[in-house]
């Protein structure tokens, strides 16, 4: 698992943009890390890398934001307020985690409790200090 330390929110966005340029339809990325660890900044860059020109919002008060307009639609989920896979299914979000028609980035993926080694690429965010973030991701 490669680990990158970004020095600013802009660098976190740039890392997301690089991965977004490479992402293919049907991909699911599970994002973990504390509040304020850089997950939404990463998604902002990722959506830009896919080609979306939509403004990326933190999904804190919505379970799903969709960003069309790029090579593929980007689905940004926030599972924080859901407690179990049953809650996720009841909210109708399981389709975005199992076989999306675009690319899914799911914050708080541990709520879904996916099997290790499955089809979800995991990206973990850790605050090093006020500006720096340590980001570890599957290849």
CORMO-V345935 format. One record per backbone hydrogen bond with DSSP energy under -0.5 kcal/mol. CO is the residue of the C=O (numbers start at 1). NH is the residue of the N-H. E is the energy in kcal/mol with one decimal. If there is no record, write none. Layout:
{{CO | NH | E} {CO | NH | E}}
This chain:
{{2 | 137 | -2.0} {4 | 6 | -0.6} {4 | 135 | -3.5} {6 | 133 | -1.8} {8 | 12 | -1.9} {9 | 13 | -2.4} {10 | 14 | -2.3} {11 | 15 | -2.2} {12 | 16 | -2.0} {13 | 17 | -2.6} {14 | 18 | -2.2} {15 | 19 | -2.1} {16 | 20 | -2.6} {17 | 21 | -1.9} {18 | 22 | -0.8} {19 | 23 | -1.1} {24 | 27 | -1.7} {27 | 104 | -2.5} {28 | 121 | -2.7} {29 | 31 | -0.6} {29 | 106 | -2.9} {30 | 123 | -3.0} {31 | 108 | -1.8} {31 | 109 | -1.2} {32 | 125 | -2.8} {34 | 37 | -1.6} {38 | 42 | -2.2} {39 | 43 | -2.2} {40 | 44 | -2.4} {41 | 45 | -1.8} {42 | 46 | -2.6} {43 | 47 | -3.0} {44 | 48 | -1.5} {45 | 49 | -2.4} {46 | 50 | -1.7} {47 | 51 | -1.1} {47 | 52 | -2.4} {50 | 71 | -2.9} {59 | 62 | -1.5} {63 | 78 | -1.9} {65 | 76 | -3.2} {66 | 68 | -0.5} {67 | 74 | -1.8} {73 | 103 | -2.6} {74 | 67 | -3.1} {74 | 76 | -0.6} {75 | 77 | -0.7} {75 | 105 | -3.0} {76 | 65 | -2.1} {77 | 107 | -2.9} {79 | 82 | -1.7} {84 | 88 | -1.9} {85 | 89 | -2.6} {86 | 90 | -2.5} {87 | 91 | -1.6} {88 | 93 | -2.2} {88 | 94 | -0.5} {89 | 92 | -1.6} {93 | 96 | -1.0} {93 | 97 | -0.7} {94 | 97 | -0.9} {94 | 98 | -1.7} {95 | 99 | -1.8} {102 | 26 | -3.5} {103 | 75 | -3.2} {104 | 29 | -3.0} {105 | 77 | -2.5} {105 | 107 | -0.6} {106 | 31 | -3.1} {106 | 109 | -0.7} {107 | 79 | -2.2} {108 | 111 | -2.1} {109 | 112 | -1.9} {109 | 113 | -1.0} {115 | 118 | -1.5} {119 | 28 | -0.6} {120 | 122 | -0.6} {121 | 30 | -2.7} {122 | 138 | -2.0} {123 | 32 | -2.4} {124 | 136 | -2.4} {126 | 134 | -3.1} {132 | 128 | -2.4} {132 | 129 | -1.3} {133 | 6 | -2.7} {133 | 135 | -0.6} {134 | 126 | -2.0} {134 | 136 | -0.5} {135 | 4 | -2.8} {136 | 124 | -3.1} {137 | 2 | -0.8}}
